[in-house]
Every structure is written in structure tokens, then in C-alpha cells.
Amino acid sequence: MKRKKHRPEQIIKKLREADAMLSAGKTIGQVAQALEISEQTFHRWRNKYGGMKAEEAKRLTELEEENKRLKKLLAEAQLDKEILKEALEGNY
């Protein structure tokens, strides 16, 4: 099965549709099949995006990307620091 990448706004829309289907009496399996996702994906989305609005989900994604970028910068700085420390000790 081809894997799709859903944006947070799309996920929230699908979760709202799922809530409507569940309140209409459908099972989680039927809802997941209608949304063309697995039950595992449904539960993962529910845990991550459960009570969010579209704007909040978009902001969460932006913060996650910024956090990833900052972690990369920190790792590079620590690597540079270790290289300089070894050069000063003469262990090159």
C-alpha cells in the first residue's frame, strides 16, 4: 500500500469526520477504513492531535521543525568544540 503524507490540517479534518462517524454508531475499524488509514494510525493521530484546532497543529509542526534545526546546530557546535579540544591537546 502506498504511503501518504498528511498535513496536520488534513489530519484534524479527518479526525472530525471520524468523530461524526463514531457518534453515528460506526466502529473504529469501519471509520479507519472509510478514512483510508489503519486503526494504528487513527489512534496515533488521536493521541497527537486529539483536541487541537488546525492552527494549533500547524504551529506544533513548525515548532517541531525548529526544534530539529536547533538540535542539529547544537550537535555541530559540540562537534566543533571536541575537535578544538583535541587539537589543543595535540592528539590529532
Secondary structure, DSSP 4 states (H G I P E B T S, - for coil): -------HHHHHHHHHHHHHHHHTT--HHHHHHHHTS-HHHHHHHHHHHTT--HHHHHHHHHHHHHHHHHHHHHHHHHHHHHHHHHHHHT--
